[in-house]
Amino acid sequence: MSTSTLNPIDVAFLWGESDSNLMNIAHLDIFRLPPEAGPNFVSDLLDDLRTYTVATSPFDRRLDSAVIARALPRWVSIDAPDLDYHLQRHVLPAPGGQRELGTLVSRLHGIPMDRSHPLWQLHVIEGLDDGRLALYIKGHHALLDGVATVRLARKVMSNDPDERGRPAIWAYRKPGKGRTRRDPESGGSGRPAIPSLLRLLTAPIRGVADQLTGLQAISRMYSGLTESDMALIKPYTAPPSILNGPITAERRIATQSFDMNRISTLAQRCGGTINDVILAICAGGLRRYLAEIDELPEDSLIAGMPMSFRPKDSDDAEGNATTMALATLATDIDDVRERISAIVASTVEAKEHMSRMSSAAVMAYTAMLMAPFGASLVLGVSSRIKPMFNVVISNMPGPKEQLHYNGMTLEEWHAVSIPLDGQALNITILSYANRLNLCVTACATSLPHVQRVAPYCADALAELERAYLR
């Protein structure tokens, strides 16, 4: 039985979990069944999935139950997952619409993962009124991050609607997995060549340099800002907000989908990026929602934007490779054109700040930046201190082409994320097949009628179009 350690970010996700702070991330994938699908299609699909009794990394890992591992978590590999736990089937009650689907997924998202098993599950949901099938794929954030999950799902699916025999996501194997290859620098001798030895000897030095680079980046955010980079947002300067109060395990999930062409056109007109337009849409939706419940702060809300530094061509799906950038949402500005201009200036400076660091330095920077936030979660005081930011808004790139899984066509792909104590609302956008799919995940107890944020974001998009395209 092999073991492996967790990086500091993953450990923080484990230590910070509680009955209300559930670290579940998920995808809600809605498929159209193939034309030839008969009445036994779902049963046959489940029977096929149950034949995949061997899991691959990271799905073959559970937390070590040893006493010392409870303080210093580590993964242990397992021979086979218990599919009675990991694979579950649900039938929606009539009429099987979006309301019933949202209610079920909200309930499932509020159930903690059983740490005696690998931290993932696949829920197959039938009974949708339009005959489609939903897959809710849930995992713990310590096991993998959202970008890694998207990449894994993409590898399991196919561009060909007629292709069959695609594996279960937990059984996917990288091409060539298991083959032994010589290290090209070893010369086949079995001994490290000089370049490998040099890397081994200089690793501690590089580690210290990365730590210093990360520390310098944090120091720059608090002192020495010049006139050219005053748009850089400092951590823990967000205004108090109802979004940053205590939470319960009650979840509320709402979705919205946008045509990518609408977003791209606006990005060109306003001189920003697609991500800038997304932030402006969310800003408009949040501004309306908070004003409606008389909770809009006088100062602008601050968004925390998860940014992946996982290499684009990486097949590694284990753990997290994500940092956090900060940007203003300019919710204190009434004019939509002025609002998005302020957002653009803020994100430009945030990206410039991050671009000065290597991936390893970004990891060190993230660990130091998020340490107070992680400590407040572990201590259960996040909702009692000044928030690092007000709301997480994550934009994850997905495949541009239409995807299929064993004859089914993927029509909607939503990323379901994490509210936390002191961070009661999360907005995640996943792009897929020329659509931007927005998912609001929130604490239903602390934020009344929070599902309205999703349609209000759609209204905010229309408002931006009136400002720029008329």
Phi, psi and omega in degrees: 000115182274155178232159176209151181273163178255147176285164186302326180295316180295321177299320180298323178296325178285312182294328183278355182281141176213186180300330179259328178271079180272128184265043180271130166244159185200166168239139172249108185249124182247122186248145167268130183288155179293155183303328184273004184299129179259187182295340182260013186302313184293319178298319178294321178299314179295320177300320179294316180299326182288348177283346180270083187268356179244126180262152176248169181297138003268006186284353179264017186241135172232166180287138177295131182271359180299152185302314182294330181287342176290331177272321179238085189301145174212156178270146168237142180278152178239160179282317183207138178283153175276098187290343174295332176271315189282334184241116184228152184241141180223149173238124181291144172289157178297145008270004176074033180267192182297327180296314181293321178295315179297322179296315180295312182295322177299318179294315181297325183288341179267012178257125181292155177282143178279114186285356174279352177244163165305145194273065176204158175208153172237121179251121178264122188241117177245177180095011175294143188293342179262010177083000180279174182234137179248139172244122176253110186251115191242138177211163178277141183295340176287337182278319180199160178257174186298319180296317179298321181295318178299316182294321178296314180299322179297321181291329180285328182274173187229156172280345186261116180293343182265355182285137177238174176082014176290142186283166169294152185298329181282353182246008182295134177243136177296146176304132180080007180300132177099345178280145177263138178230147177286143170292119183300342179267355183268348180067015178078007184274346184086356178249143178300136175283174185301316178302321179293320179295322178296319178296320180296318183287328184268355182302314179299323180294316179297323179298317178296319180297319178296318179299317180294320179298316178298319180294320179296322180295320178292319180299321181297328181291337184255347182207154173075019177291132178269174180299330183284341182237028178290346178284353179290123184276131177276144175297152175063031173246009180288146181285154173301142184205155174298338178293345188244030177266184178291156181231169171242186179276359179287124183249151173227127183238133178219147185232160175206150182228140183232148174288126182301328181298325178296318181292316181298318179298316179295320180300319179294319183289325184267357178076022179241203180248172175301320179296323178297318179295320177300314179299320180293322177297314179295322178299316179296318179295317180291320179301315180293315182298312183291323177295323181296324179261014177060045182227023181278119179294153177292322178272159183293142169295148177248132178261137168264124184247105175299133179233127180279136170244023172287129180306141185299329182261015183282137174265357183288123181248006186272136173071194185246140173227064187224137173243182183232122173255154183244142179212149175285148171260356176052037181287355175272359182254125183282319183287126187291328179290318176294324181298312183289331176296319178294322178296316180300313180300321182291316182289326177301314181291323179297316180292323177296320179299316182286330186291347182279357186242149172286169179300318180294321178293324177297320178299315179294317178301315182296317180300319180286318181297317186271355183303312179297321179296314179296320180296322180293327177293314181298321181278352179073031183240013185301323183279357182253358181241168180298130184289145174294323174204169185268323186208140174273128174233112186246132179243108184253126177283133176241183182297145179274339184263157176292137183244158183222153176224107178049049176094341178274146179255124179284117183256324178228141183221104184247139176260122181257128190241211195235118160275153181224163171303123185085356178217076191282353184225137176226135176239122179237133179244129179238123178274141179198128173049052177065024174233150170249117184256114183261133178231122174267123175240122188213168172277118183290336183284315187273341182239100183293136176054035186294342178298342180293339181302322183297306177293332177293330175294322176297320177294325179294324176298315178298324179294319177296320179296322177296326182285327187252337190247354181280000000 
